[in-house]
Amino acid sequence: MTTLQKDPEGFEKKTIHKFVDFTNARVLEIGCGEGRLTWKYAAASSLTVGFDPDHSALRIARADMPHDLHKEVHFADASANHIPFSKETFDIAILAWSL
Amino acid sequence: MVHALNEIHRTLKPNGILIDLRPVEENWSVEVVSTSSTQRVSSAGWQVSGRLIDQPIGVADDEAAFKAMREVESNGWFIREKEEEFAFFYYWDTPSEMKEFMEEEWEDFEKLDDDVFRRTNSLWASANADARVRVRVKMLITKWQKNGR
């Protein structure tokens, strides 16, 4: 079993919150993967939609979803090349390790 | 890539924010870290054992990403508001676990040279029992504001 730990210092979380206020925002995350970054801001948002083309990563993201976020957070197998939402839906878009 | 940014622009509200968060290849350093210092691990708690070698695919990906963002900036879709670099660390208990991960996950992006692996192993083996290894990934975060409708 691997002992990999990613960003235990929380530098990523601190930096992203310094850059943008997620309070009551509608957020689109492109490249959400297993939701590692999603869980660091989603509780503050009013809606979070995570896209990723990787089915197995999305399965993990859905399985790991905290119970109190079931209404606010949704994951979809999609890419940024075709975003199935009407114009001017989101306050914030995040390209998460995906550009 | 530019088409995807156009889609993001379309779905953002006026003055909406785009956060671009990504690693940037720059021969990331491999470090041995320990909570207690020894003769070989400095009092700062960590010691660089070497650097990874950027791979052509990763370098090309970075160039393509920078090019796409320059393009959307020059055509006025987004205005760059703020940019910052920060470190994102990957930690493993042992050099072997680090090596295994890199061979499986980072094959296209970063290479761990045999000499760097040997040096890391040697430094780690002679450090205190709590020693771990880590890679310092250079991260770039940019805040863009949507311009126009």
gemmi code that builds the backbone of each chain (N, CA, C; Angstrom):
import gemmi

chains = {
    "A": [
        ("MET", (0.842, -1.197, 0.000), (0.000, 0.000, 0.000), (0.877, 1.246, 0.000)),
        ("THR", (0.547, 2.162, -0.904), (1.366, 3.373, -0.992), (1.049, 4.334, 0.169)),
        ("THR", (2.054, 5.108, 0.514), (1.876, 6.045, 1.632), (1.771, 7.478, 1.129)),
        ("LEU", (1.415, 7.626, -0.132), (1.383, 8.954, -0.744), (0.465, 9.915, 0.007)),
        ("GLN", (1.005, 11.108, 0.265), (0.217, 12.203, 0.845), (0.393, 13.416, -0.048)),
        ("LYS", (-0.711, 14.058, -0.398), (-0.627, 15.228, -1.266), (-0.950, 16.492, -0.479)),
        ("ASP", (-0.054, 17.444, -0.518), (-0.253, 18.766, 0.077), (-0.779, 18.704, 1.514)),
        ("PRO", (-0.097, 17.976, 2.407), (-0.592, 17.925, 3.785), (-0.548, 19.287, 4.478)),
        ("GLU", (0.285, 20.193, 3.963), (0.372, 21.543, 4.546), (-0.852, 22.388, 4.199)),
        ("GLY", (-1.599, 21.968, 3.171), (-2.799, 22.707, 2.771), (-2.507, 24.005, 2.032)),
        ("PHE", (-1.347, 24.084, 1.371), (-0.995, 25.311, 0.632), (-1.989, 25.592, -0.499)),
        ("GLU", (-2.448, 24.525, -1.146), (-3.380, 24.713, -2.271), (-4.695, 25.322, -1.783)),
        ("LYS", (-5.207, 24.781, -0.706), (-6.476, 25.284, -0.154), (-6.333, 26.751, 0.276)),
        ("LYS", (-5.250, 27.019, 0.995), (-5.041, 28.398, 1.466), (-4.956, 29.363, 0.288)),
        ("THR", (-4.234, 28.961, -0.745), (-4.013, 29.861, -1.881), (-5.302, 30.098, -2.651)),
        ("ILE", (-6.064, 29.057, -2.896), (-7.269, 29.234, -3.705), (-8.303, 30.096, -2.963)),
        ("HIS", (-8.366, 29.942, -1.643), (-9.310, 30.773, -0.876), (-8.841, 32.226, -0.787)),
        ("LYS", (-7.529, 32.415, -0.916), (-6.994, 33.777, -0.939), (-7.346, 34.467, -2.273)),
        ("PHE", (-7.492, 33.664, -3.309), (-7.742, 34.207, -4.645), (-9.215, 34.457, -4.931)),
        ("VAL", (-10.102, 33.689, -4.321), (-11.520, 33.811, -4.677), (-12.414, 33.447, -3.500)),
        ("ASP", (-13.529, 34.166, -3.407), (-14.495, 33.912, -2.334), (-15.617, 33.024, -2.892)),
        ("PHE", (-15.764, 31.851, -2.319), (-16.743, 30.887, -2.831), (-18.122, 31.035, -2.192)),
        ("THR", (-18.257, 31.958, -1.268), (-19.510, 32.065, -0.514), (-20.714, 32.255, -1.437)),
        ("ASN", (-21.625, 31.299, -1.366), (-22.869, 31.315, -2.150), (-22.656, 31.379, -3.660)),
        ("ALA", (-21.469, 31.022, -4.115), (-21.184, 31.083, -5.557), (-21.622, 29.793, -6.256)),
        ("ARG", (-21.908, 29.923, -7.537), (-22.174, 28.749, -8.382), (-20.853, 28.441, -9.097)),
        ("VAL", (-20.331, 27.259, -8.841), (-18.960, 26.938, -9.255), (-18.940, 25.768, -10.244)),
        ("LEU", (-18.156, 25.935, -11.292), (-17.905, 24.850, -12.249), (-16.434, 24.465, -12.125)),
        ("GLU", (-16.179, 23.183, -11.860), (-14.788, 22.726, -11.770), (-14.502, 21.765, -12.918)),
        ("ILE", (-13.560, 22.151, -13.758), (-13.169, 21.316, -14.899), (-11.960, 20.490, -14.480)),
        ("GLY", (-12.084, 19.169, -14.565), (-10.981, 18.304, -14.166), (-11.009, 18.025, -12.679)),
        ("CYS", (-12.189, 17.732, -12.176), (-12.350, 17.550, -10.718), (-11.737, 16.241, -10.218)),
        ("GLY", (-11.547, 15.262, -11.122), (-10.968, 13.983, -10.716), (-11.753, 13.347, -9.579)),
        ("GLU", (-11.037, 12.966, -8.529), (-11.665, 12.289, -7.383), (-12.255, 13.279, -6.381)),
        ("GLY", (-12.210, 14.552, -6.724), (-12.829, 15.568, -5.855), (-11.906, 16.119, -4.789)),
        ("ARG", (-10.609, 15.828, -4.920), (-9.652, 16.278, -3.893), (-9.754, 17.786, -3.645)),
        ("LEU", (-9.804, 18.567, -4.732), (-9.909, 20.022, -4.577), (-11.349, 20.438, -4.257)),
        ("THR", (-12.302, 19.742, -4.838), (-13.722, 20.088, -4.672), (-14.107, 20.214, -3.198)),
        ("TRP", (-13.634, 19.255, -2.391), (-14.036, 19.240, -0.968), (-13.434, 20.404, -0.185)),
        ("LYS", (-12.499, 21.131, -0.812), (-11.852, 22.240, -0.100), (-12.624, 23.548, -0.214)),
        ("TYR", (-13.652, 23.587, -1.077), (-14.403, 24.838, -1.202), (-15.914, 24.632, -1.300)),
        ("ALA", (-16.343, 23.412, -1.662), (-17.747, 23.186, -2.040), (-18.741, 23.559, -0.937)),
        ("ALA", (-18.348, 23.387, 0.305), (-19.283, 23.669, 1.400), (-19.712, 25.138, 1.425)),
        ("ALA", (-18.843, 26.010, 0.935), (-19.184, 27.439, 0.929), (-20.059, 27.823, -0.255)),
        ("SER", (-20.019, 27.024, -1.309), (-20.737, 27.384, -2.539), (-22.226, 27.069, -2.415)),
        ("SER", (-23.016, 27.676, -3.332), (-24.441, 27.318, -3.355), (-24.665, 26.161, -4.321)),
        ("LEU", (-23.768, 26.015, -5.292), (-23.830, 24.910, -6.253), (-22.418, 24.655, -6.779)),
        ("THR", (-22.021, 23.406, -6.820), (-20.748, 23.038, -7.435), (-20.997, 21.906, -8.417)),
        ("VAL", (-20.508, 22.097, -9.647), (-20.601, 21.044, -10.662), (-19.182, 20.669, -11.055)),
        ("GLY", (-18.835, 19.408, -10.897), (-17.493, 18.931, -11.237), (-17.533, 18.091, -12.490)),
        ("PHE", (-16.652, 18.409, -13.443), (-16.555, 17.653, -14.703), (-15.248, 16.876, -14.722)),
        ("ASP", (-15.316, 15.669, -15.250), (-14.096, 14.931, -15.524), (-14.436, 13.805, -16.495)),
        ("PRO", (-13.545, 13.500, -17.431), (-13.823, 12.404, -18.358), (-13.477, 11.029, -17.782)),
        ("ASP", (-12.879, 10.992, -16.599), (-12.427, 9.737, -15.997), (-13.529, 9.144, -15.102)),
        ("HIS", (-14.170, 8.063, -15.613), (-15.294, 7.437, -14.901), (-14.903, 6.952, -13.505)),
        ("SER", (-13.744, 6.301, -13.428), (-13.387, 5.714, -12.127), (-13.094, 6.802, -11.095)),
        ("ALA", (-12.512, 7.910, -11.562), (-12.260, 9.024, -10.633), (-13.588, 9.599, -10.145)),
        ("LEU", (-14.547, 9.716, -11.043), (-15.854, 10.264, -10.653), (-16.579, 9.334, -9.670)),
        ("ARG", (-16.397, 8.042, -9.861), (-17.012, 7.075, -8.919), (-16.497, 7.324, -7.507)),
        ("ILE", (-15.186, 7.548, -7.413), (-14.581, 7.810, -6.095), (-15.098, 9.138, -5.533)),
        ("ALA", (-15.189, 10.136, -6.414), (-15.681, 11.453, -5.969), (-17.096, 11.327, -5.402)),
        ("ARG", (-17.939, 10.579, -6.092), (-19.330, 10.416, -5.613), (-19.364, 9.629, -4.307)),
        ("ALA", (-18.513, 8.624, -4.221), (-18.495, 7.801, -3.005), (-17.985, 8.595, -1.796)),
        ("ASP", (-17.057, 9.510, -2.061), (-16.456, 10.288, -0.966), (-17.273, 11.517, -0.581)),
        ("MET", (-18.356, 11.767, -1.297), (-19.091, 13.019, -1.077), (-19.651, 13.097, 0.343)),
        ("PRO", (-19.297, 14.142, 1.086), (-19.863, 14.282, 2.428), (-21.388, 14.369, 2.342)),
        ("HIS", (-22.046, 13.760, 3.297), (-23.511, 13.658, 3.254), (-24.187, 15.019, 3.148)),
        ("ASP", (-23.642, 16.011, 3.844), (-24.297, 17.327, 3.850), (-24.084, 18.121, 2.563)),
        ("LEU", (-23.351, 17.544, 1.606), (-23.126, 18.273, 0.347), (-23.889, 17.658, -0.832)),
        ("HIS", (-24.706, 16.657, -0.555), (-25.391, 15.946, -1.642), (-26.263, 16.867, -2.496)),
        ("LYS", (-26.831, 17.891, -1.893), (-27.717, 18.779, -2.660), (-26.937, 19.810, -3.478)),
        ("GLU", (-25.762, 20.192, -2.965), (-25.011, 21.282, -3.602), (-24.004, 20.815, -4.648)),
        ("VAL", (-23.568, 19.557, -4.552), (-22.467, 19.108, -5.409), (-22.933, 18.028, -6.385)),
        ("HIS", (-22.553, 18.200, -7.642), (-22.915, 17.233, -8.682), (-21.684, 16.959, -9.552)),
        ("PHE", (-21.529, 15.708, -9.948), (-20.401, 15.349, -10.809), (-20.927, 14.804, -12.136)),
        ("ALA", (-20.199, 15.101, -13.210), (-20.626, 14.621, -14.525), (-19.427, 14.223, -15.371)),
        ("ASP", (-19.651, 13.212, -16.186), (-18.646, 12.748, -17.129), (-18.690, 13.688, -18.346)),
        ("ALA", (-17.892, 14.710, -18.332), (-17.921, 15.697, -19.412), (-16.584, 16.426, -19.469)),
        ("SER", (-16.391, 17.148, -20.562), (-15.176, 17.966, -20.672), (-15.581, 19.411, -20.929)),
        ("ALA", (-14.605, 20.301, -20.915), (-14.915, 21.717, -21.125), (-15.206, 22.033, -22.583)),
        ("ASN", (-14.983, 21.065, -23.472), (-15.244, 21.334, -24.889), (-16.722, 21.491, -25.181)),
        ("HIS", (-17.545, 20.868, -24.352), (-18.993, 21.083, -24.491), (-19.584, 21.104, -23.082)),
        ("ILE", (-19.904, 22.263, -22.601), (-20.442, 22.401, -21.240), (-21.968, 22.467, -21.342)),
        ("PRO", (-22.649, 21.451, -20.849), (-24.099, 21.368, -21.051), (-24.897, 22.265, -20.098)),
        ("PHE", (-24.552, 23.528, -20.109), (-25.274, 24.522, -19.301), (-25.503, 25.759, -20.165)),
        ("SER", (-26.578, 26.477, -19.861), (-26.855, 27.672, -20.636), (-25.864, 28.780, -20.265)),
        ("LYS", (-25.855, 29.832, -21.054), (-24.866, 30.893, -20.844), (-25.112, 31.606, -19.502)),
        ("GLU", (-24.030, 32.115, -18.954), (-24.065, 32.906, -17.723), (-24.691, 32.156, -16.539)),
        ("THR", (-24.260, 30.914, -16.355), (-24.764, 30.077, -15.255), (-23.894, 30.181, -14.006)),
        ("PHE", (-22.570, 30.295, -14.212), (-21.641, 30.147, -13.080), (-20.963, 31.472, -12.703)),
        ("ASP", (-20.686, 31.612, -11.409), (-19.907, 32.761, -10.917), (-18.414, 32.504, -11.042)),
        ("ILE", (-18.041, 31.236, -10.843), (-16.614, 30.867, -10.804), (-16.411, 29.595, -11.621)),
        ("ALA", (-15.372, 29.574, -12.434), (-14.949, 28.333, -13.092), (-13.519, 28.045, -12.651)),
        ("ILE", (-13.251, 26.773, -12.378), (-11.894, 26.389, -11.968), (-11.358, 25.373, -12.969)),
        ("LEU", (-10.212, 25.683, -13.523), (-9.486, 24.701, -14.325), (-8.512, 24.034, -13.369)),
        ("ALA", (-8.871, 22.853, -12.924), (-8.108, 22.195, -11.868), (-7.086, 21.231, -12.470)),
        ("TRP", (-5.861, 21.672, -12.580), (-4.773, 20.839, -13.103), (-5.150, 20.296, -14.475)),
        ("SER", (-5.892, 21.076, -15.265), (-6.446, 20.466, -16.468), (-6.239, 21.271, -17.741)),
        ("LEU", (-5.555, 22.399, -17.675), (-5.375, 23.147, -18.910), (-4.168, 22.607, -19.662)),
    ],
    "B": [
        ("MET", (-8.196, 23.495, -26.808), (-7.997, 24.188, -25.532), (-8.665, 25.572, -25.551)),
        ("VAL", (-8.471, 26.288, -26.672), (-9.086, 27.612, -26.789), (-10.604, 27.479, -26.879)),
        ("HIS", (-11.065, 26.403, -27.546), (-12.517, 26.163, -27.633), (-13.098, 25.934, -26.233)),
        ("ALA", (-12.388, 25.185, -25.420), (-12.852, 24.940, -24.041), (-12.932, 26.255, -23.262)),
        ("LEU", (-11.959, 27.112, -23.455), (-11.971, 28.418, -22.759), (-13.120, 29.290, -23.253)),
        ("ASN", (-13.477, 29.131, -24.518), (-14.631, 29.849, -25.054), (-15.919, 29.354, -24.392)),
        ("GLU", (-16.005, 28.034, -24.196), (-17.173, 27.454, -23.519), (-17.275, 27.949, -22.074)),
        ("ILE", (-16.136, 27.999, -21.418), (-16.119, 28.494, -20.029), (-16.568, 29.967, -20.007)),
        ("HIS", (-16.064, 30.727, -20.953), (-16.452, 32.146, -21.059), (-17.970, 32.259, -21.238)),
        ("ARG", (-18.536, 31.407, -22.068), (-19.986, 31.447, -22.341), (-20.809, 31.164, -21.086)),
        ("THR", (-20.357, 30.204, -20.289), (-21.166, 29.777, -19.144), (-20.905, 30.611, -17.879)),
        ("LEU", (-19.892, 31.489, -17.929), (-19.662, 32.365, -16.769), (-20.578, 33.587, -16.838)),
        ("LYS", (-21.023, 34.018, -15.661), (-21.817, 35.244, -15.575), (-20.932, 36.450, -15.916)),
        ("PRO", (-21.523, 37.600, -16.254), (-20.709, 38.799, -16.464), (-19.827, 39.056, -15.232)),
        ("ASN", (-18.585, 39.376, -15.465), (-17.581, 39.577, -14.404), (-17.255, 38.295, -13.628)),
        ("GLY", (-17.664, 37.160, -14.177), (-17.345, 35.881, -13.531), (-15.840, 35.652, -13.459)),
        ("ILE", (-15.439, 34.739, -12.587), (-14.018, 34.496, -12.320), (-13.595, 33.122, -12.851)),
        ("LEU", (-12.466, 33.101, -13.527), (-11.858, 31.839, -13.940), (-10.565, 31.669, -13.154)),
        ("ILE", (-10.456, 30.542, -12.476), (-9.218, 30.215, -11.756), (-8.497, 29.114, -12.532)),
        ("ASP", (-7.294, 29.408, -12.956), (-6.471, 28.411, -13.634), (-5.402, 27.962, -12.639)),
        ("LEU", (-5.482, 26.709, -12.256), (-4.598, 26.167, -11.213), (-3.892, 24.956, -11.797)),
        ("ARG", (-2.584, 25.037, -11.915), (-1.888, 23.907, -12.545), (-0.408, 23.844, -12.174)),
        ("PRO", (0.136, 22.625, -12.260), (1.575, 22.486, -12.037), (2.332, 22.964, -13.263)),
        ("VAL", (3.516, 23.476, -13.044), (4.368, 23.928, -14.146), (5.689, 23.178, -14.037)),
        ("GLU", (6.102, 22.557, -15.135), (7.339, 21.775, -15.116), (8.546, 22.686, -14.890)),
        ("GLU", (9.398, 22.304, -13.964), (10.615, 23.086, -13.735), (11.601, 22.253, -12.928)),
        ("ASN", (11.872, 21.047, -13.426), (12.808, 20.147, -12.758), (12.574, 20.170, -11.248)),
        ("TRP", (11.411, 19.710, -10.867), (10.994, 19.755, -9.458), (12.033, 19.070, -8.556)),
        ("SER", (12.226, 19.623, -7.385), (13.256, 19.059, -6.504), (12.720, 17.887, -5.686)),
        ("VAL", (13.618, 16.935, -5.461), (13.334, 15.792, -4.601), (14.006, 16.088, -3.263)),
        ("GLU", (13.292, 15.902, -2.180), (13.808, 16.295, -0.871), (13.582, 15.189, 0.161)),
        ("VAL", (14.508, 15.117, 1.092), (14.330, 14.227, 2.244), (13.970, 15.121, 3.415)),
        ("VAL", (12.908, 14.756, 4.099), (12.399, 15.639, 5.146), (12.285, 14.868, 6.463)),
        ("SER", (12.643, 15.543, 7.539), (12.582, 14.907, 8.848), (12.205, 15.967, 9.881)),
        ("THR", (11.447, 15.578, 10.873), (11.065, 16.568, 11.888), (12.233, 16.880, 12.817)),
        ("SER", (13.199, 15.973, 12.866), (14.371, 16.231, 13.704), (15.616, 16.259, 12.823)),
        ("SER", (16.500, 17.214, 13.085), (17.667, 17.354, 12.217), (18.744, 16.323, 12.553)),
        ("THR", (19.554, 15.996, 11.539), (20.690, 15.110, 11.732), (21.866, 15.786, 11.045)),
        ("GLN", (22.979, 15.108, 11.011), (24.134, 15.680, 10.310), (23.812, 15.886, 8.825)),
        ("ARG", (22.929, 15.011, 8.288), (22.718, 15.065, 6.846), (21.422, 15.776, 6.460)),
        ("VAL", (20.462, 15.833, 7.355), (19.240, 16.586, 7.063), (19.296, 17.845, 7.910)),
        ("SER", (19.272, 18.995, 7.247), (19.555, 20.265, 7.901), (18.567, 20.592, 9.015)),
        ("SER", (18.922, 21.613, 9.763), (18.037, 22.028, 10.852), (16.715, 22.575, 10.315)),
        ("ALA", (16.712, 22.931, 9.030), (15.463, 23.380, 8.410), (14.488, 22.214, 8.303)),
        ("GLY", (15.004, 20.997, 8.447), (14.134, 19.823, 8.412), (14.057, 19.139, 7.071)),
        ("TRP", (14.735, 19.687, 6.084), (14.724, 19.025, 4.780), (16.010, 19.300, 4.007)),
        ("GLN", (16.281, 18.426, 3.057), (17.504, 18.516, 2.276), (17.187, 18.096, 0.840)),
        ("VAL", (17.638, 18.886, -0.110), (17.407, 18.530, -1.521), (18.370, 17.409, -1.910)),
        ("SER", (17.826, 16.333, -2.492), (18.705, 15.243, -2.927), (18.917, 15.258, -4.436)),
        ("GLY", (18.150, 16.062, -5.143), (18.338, 16.154, -6.597), (17.108, 16.738, -7.250)),
        ("ARG", (17.123, 16.709, -8.569), (15.989, 17.275, -9.303), (15.490, 16.285, -10.338)),
        ("LEU", (14.198, 16.343, -10.596), (13.609, 15.494, -11.622), (13.924, 16.081, -12.998)),
        ("ILE", (13.752, 15.258, -14.010), (14.028, 15.718, -15.375), (12.693, 15.895, -16.107)),
        ("ASP", (12.443, 17.127, -16.544), (11.206, 17.396, -17.290), (11.196, 16.570, -18.579)),
        ("GLN", (10.024, 16.024, -18.906), (9.884, 15.225, -20.117), (9.213, 16.053, -21.227)),
        ("PRO", (9.521, 15.745, -22.488), (9.026, 16.582, -23.602), (7.503, 16.747, -23.620)),
        ("ILE", (6.745, 15.706, -23.287), (5.273, 15.821, -23.342), (4.792, 16.857, -22.324)),
        ("GLY", (5.357, 16.800, -21.129), (4.956, 17.746, -20.093), (5.314, 19.174, -20.454)),
        ("VAL", (6.501, 19.347, -21.012), (6.946, 20.683, -21.413), (6.030, 21.220, -22.520)),
        ("ALA", (5.685, 20.350, -23.471), (4.801, 20.770, -24.573), (3.409, 21.123, -24.040)),
        ("ASP", (2.925, 20.361, -23.056), (1.616, 20.663, -22.449), (1.619, 22.051, -21.808)),
        ("ASP", (2.711, 22.353, -21.100), (2.830, 23.669, -20.461), (2.818, 24.782, -21.504)),
        ("GLU", (3.589, 24.568, -22.565), (3.663, 25.590, -23.618), (2.287, 25.807, -24.254)),
        ("ALA", (1.554, 24.708, -24.472), (0.222, 24.814, -25.085), (-0.742, 25.567, -24.161)),
        ("ALA", (-0.636, 25.304, -22.867), (-1.518, 25.979, -21.910), (-1.224, 27.479, -21.860)),
        ("PHE", (0.059, 27.826, -21.792), (0.429, 29.249, -21.780), (-0.021, 29.944, -23.072)),
        ("LYS", (0.130, 29.241, -24.197), (-0.241, 29.807, -25.489), (-1.752, 30.068, -25.532)),
        ("ALA", (-2.538, 29.094, -25.035), (-4.006, 29.237, -25.046), (-4.429, 30.431, -24.195)),
        ("MET", (-3.795, 30.583, -23.022), (-4.187, 31.688, -22.147), (-3.771, 33.039, -22.742)),
        ("ARG", (-2.629, 33.053, -23.399), (-2.214, 34.299, -24.070), (-3.226, 34.675, -25.153)),
        ("GLU", (-3.729, 33.652, -25.834), (-4.671, 33.890, -26.928), (-5.990, 34.458, -26.407)),
        ("VAL", (-6.521, 33.859, -25.333), (-7.809, 34.358, -24.824), (-7.652, 35.736, -24.169)),
        ("GLU", (-6.438, 36.014, -23.697), (-6.174, 37.348, -23.142), (-6.100, 38.375, -24.274)),
        ("SER", (-5.422, 37.997, -25.348), (-5.261, 38.967, -26.436), (-6.562, 39.191, -27.197)),
        ("ASN", (-7.452, 38.189, -27.228), (-8.714, 38.439, -27.935), (-9.798, 39.004, -26.996)),
        ("GLY", (-9.400, 39.294, -25.760), (-10.271, 40.051, -24.873), (-11.343, 39.265, -24.142)),
        ("TRP", (-11.242, 37.936, -24.107), (-12.261, 37.154, -23.391), (-12.090, 37.272, -21.881)),
        ("PHE", (-10.842, 37.305, -21.449), (-10.552, 37.355, -20.006), (-9.472, 38.402, -19.735)),
        ("ILE", (-9.539, 38.979, -18.542), (-8.510, 39.920, -18.089), (-7.782, 39.280, -16.905)),
        ("ARG", (-6.453, 39.234, -17.002), (-5.651, 38.648, -15.918), (-5.670, 39.591, -14.711)),
        ("GLU", (-6.107, 39.078, -13.561), (-6.194, 39.927, -12.359), (-5.047, 39.715, -11.407)),
        ("LYS", (-4.640, 38.449, -11.273), (-3.697, 38.139, -10.199), (-3.038, 36.791, -10.512)),
        ("GLU", (-1.780, 36.675, -10.157), (-1.074, 35.417, -10.420), (-0.065, 35.157, -9.308)),
        ("GLU", (0.120, 33.909, -8.966), (1.048, 33.584, -7.871), (1.577, 32.164, -8.054)),
        ("GLU", (2.770, 31.946, -7.585), (3.333, 30.589, -7.566), (3.319, 30.090, -6.123)),
        ("PHE", (3.137, 28.800, -5.966), (3.253, 28.211, -4.625), (3.709, 26.762, -4.755)),
        ("ALA", (4.146, 26.199, -3.639), (4.640, 24.816, -3.655), (3.522, 23.851, -3.265)),
        ("PHE", (3.496, 22.725, -3.947), (2.555, 21.645, -3.633), (3.425, 20.403, -3.438)),
        ("PHE", (3.367, 19.837, -2.252), (4.261, 18.714, -1.958), (3.556, 17.366, -2.067)),
        ("TYR", (4.264, 16.416, -2.669), (3.874, 15.001, -2.645), (4.840, 14.323, -1.674)),
        ("TYR", (4.301, 13.594, -0.713), (5.148, 12.900, 0.277), (4.983, 11.378, 0.170)),
        ("TRP", (6.078, 10.667, 0.384), (6.059, 9.207, 0.505), (6.912, 8.818, 1.716)),
        ("ASP", (6.604, 7.659, 2.262), (7.400, 7.185, 3.403), (8.786, 6.732, 2.972)),
        ("THR", (8.887, 6.203, 1.754), (10.175, 5.656, 1.308), (10.502, 6.106, -0.121)),
        ("PRO", (11.793, 6.149, -0.469), (12.175, 6.473, -1.850), (11.615, 5.471, -2.866)),
        ("SER", (11.517, 4.198, -2.489), (10.999, 3.184, -3.427), (9.550, 3.466, -3.791)),
        ("GLU", (8.767, 3.896, -2.795), (7.361, 4.223, -3.083), (7.268, 5.442, -4.006)),
        ("MET", (8.147, 6.391, -3.784), (8.183, 7.570, -4.657), (8.512, 7.147, -6.097)),
        ("LYS", (9.514, 6.303, -6.227), (9.960, 5.847, -7.555), (8.829, 5.098, -8.268)),
        ("GLU", (8.164, 4.222, -7.523), (7.067, 3.435, -8.100), (5.943, 4.360, -8.592)),
        ("PHE", (5.607, 5.345, -7.778), (4.553, 6.288, -8.160), (4.941, 7.029, -9.438)),
        ("MET", (6.167, 7.498, -9.484), (6.587, 8.275, -10.653), (6.564, 7.444, -11.920)),
        ("GLU", (6.971, 6.198, -11.799), (6.978, 5.342, -12.993), (5.566, 5.050, -13.479)),
        ("GLU", (4.625, 5.004, -12.540), (3.238, 4.707, -12.927), (2.464, 5.951, -13.349)),
        ("GLU", (2.664, 7.043, -12.633), (1.797, 8.211, -12.820), (2.432, 9.376, -13.585)),
        ("TRP", (3.742, 9.511, -13.494), (4.375, 10.701, -14.063), (5.279, 10.374, -15.247)),
        ("GLU", (5.143, 9.190, -15.780), (6.053, 8.720, -16.822), (6.232, 9.743, -17.959)),
        ("ASP", (5.111, 10.382, -18.357), (5.166, 11.317, -19.483), (5.679, 12.699, -19.096)),
        ("PHE", (5.732, 12.976, -17.790), (5.997, 14.353, -17.374), (7.350, 14.565, -16.709)),
        ("GLU", (7.700, 13.643, -15.827), (8.934, 13.829, -15.053), (9.670, 12.489, -14.932)),
        ("LYS", (10.985, 12.553, -14.999), (11.780, 11.331, -14.866), (12.678, 11.438, -13.635)),
        ("LEU", (12.729, 10.336, -12.885), (13.617, 10.266, -11.729), (14.900, 9.573, -12.180)),
        ("ASP", (15.956, 10.338, -12.270), (17.250, 9.820, -12.691), (17.785, 8.816, -11.660)),
        ("ASP", (18.493, 7.795, -12.121), (19.023, 6.765, -11.210), (19.932, 7.363, -10.129)),
        ("ASP", (20.751, 8.331, -10.535), (21.666, 8.956, -9.563), (20.896, 9.699, -8.471)),
        ("VAL", (19.832, 10.385, -8.880), (19.029, 11.127, -7.900), (18.339, 10.138, -6.959)),
        ("PHE", (17.863, 9.034, -7.520), (17.232, 8.016, -6.670), (18.234, 7.466, -5.657)),
        ("ARG", (19.441, 7.174, -6.110), (20.481, 6.632, -5.202), (20.813, 7.644, -4.095)),
        ("ARG", (20.975, 8.902, -4.500), (21.293, 9.936, -3.503), (20.157, 10.094, -2.480)),
        ("THR", (18.922, 10.041, -2.999), (17.758, 10.181, -2.113), (17.720, 9.021, -1.128)),
        ("ASN", (17.954, 7.819, -1.656), (17.930, 6.618, -0.824), (18.989, 6.691, 0.272)),
        ("SER", (20.159, 7.150, -0.122), (21.277, 7.221, 0.820), (20.994, 8.255, 1.926)),
        ("LEU", (20.489, 9.411, 1.502), (20.165, 10.482, 2.465), (19.048, 10.035, 3.402)),
        ("TRP", (18.043, 9.399, 2.833), (16.889, 8.935, 3.610), (17.319, 7.856, 4.612)),
        ("ALA", (18.164, 6.924, 4.147), (18.586, 5.802, 4.996), (19.420, 6.276, 6.184)),
        ("SER", (20.154, 7.380, 6.000), (21.018, 7.840, 7.093), (20.342, 8.905, 7.966)),
        ("ALA", (19.117, 9.262, 7.607), (18.390, 10.252, 8.412), (17.672, 9.552, 9.570)),
        ("ASN", (16.987, 10.325, 10.365), (16.260, 9.738, 11.490), (15.100, 8.852, 11.007)),
        ("ALA", (14.558, 8.078, 11.931), (13.539, 7.083, 11.561), (12.271, 7.716, 10.991)),
        ("ASP", (12.038, 8.982, 11.342), (10.806, 9.611, 10.846), (10.977, 10.229, 9.457)),
        ("ALA", (12.132, 10.039, 8.842), (12.399, 10.688, 7.555), (11.449, 10.194, 6.469)),
        ("ARG", (11.024, 11.149, 5.638), (10.197, 10.833, 4.478), (10.795, 11.519, 3.260)),
        ("VAL", (10.281, 11.200, 2.105), (10.746, 11.880, 0.894), (9.577, 12.648, 0.295)),
        ("ARG", (9.935, 13.731, -0.401), (8.871, 14.516, -1.018), (9.364, 15.141, -2.317)),
        ("VAL", (8.407, 15.511, -3.157), (8.717, 16.274, -4.370), (8.012, 17.610, -4.254)),
        ("ARG", (8.774, 18.665, -4.532), (8.240, 20.022, -4.455), (7.752, 20.423, -5.851)),
        ("VAL", (6.438, 20.366, -6.054), (5.857, 20.702, -7.354), (5.596, 22.206, -7.417)),
        ("LYS", (6.040, 22.822, -8.501), (5.785, 24.260, -8.674), (4.379, 24.446, -9.239)),
        ("MET", (3.564, 25.165, -8.496), (2.183, 25.414, -8.922), (2.023, 26.872, -9.340)),
        ("LEU", (1.158, 27.064, -10.317), (0.829, 28.420, -10.763), (-0.683, 28.588, -10.652)),
        ("ILE", (-1.106, 29.653, -9.980), (-2.536, 29.949, -9.909), (-2.750, 31.341, -10.511)),
        ("THR", (-3.708, 31.425, -11.415), (-4.014, 32.701, -12.060), (-5.507, 32.964, -11.950)),
        ("LYS", (-5.811, 34.188, -11.575), (-7.216, 34.609, -11.488), (-7.528, 35.481, -12.699)),
        ("TRP", (-8.544, 35.058, -13.455), (-8.972, 35.796, -14.641), (-10.399, 36.284, -14.424)),
        ("GLN", (-10.671, 37.487, -14.912), (-12.056, 37.949, -14.862), (-12.631, 37.956, -16.271)),
        ("LYS", (-13.863, 37.464, -16.365), (-14.532, 37.456, -17.658), (-14.706, 38.893, -18.145)),
        ("ASN", (-14.405, 39.067, -19.422), (-14.530, 40.380, -20.034), (-15.648, 40.296, -21.076)),
        ("GLY", (-16.557, 41.228, -21.078), (-17.652, 41.215, -22.057), (-18.693, 40.181, -21.718)),
        ("ARG", (-19.663, 40.015, -22.602), (-20.773, 39.100, -22.347), (-20.608, 37.825, -23.156)),
    ],
}
model = gemmi.Model(1)
for chain_id, residues in chains.items():
    chain = gemmi.Chain(chain_id)
    for i, (resn, *xyz) in enumerate(residues, 1):
        res = gemmi.Residue()
        res.name, res.seqid = resn, gemmi.SeqId(i, " ")
        for name, pos in zip(("N", "CA", "C"), xyz):
            atom = gemmi.Atom()
            atom.name, atom.element = name, gemmi.Element(name[0])
            atom.pos, atom.b_iso = gemmi.Position(*pos), 0.0
            res.add_atom(atom)
        chain.add_residue(res)
    model.add_chain(chain)
structure = gemmi.Structure()
structure.add_model(model)
structure.setup_entities()
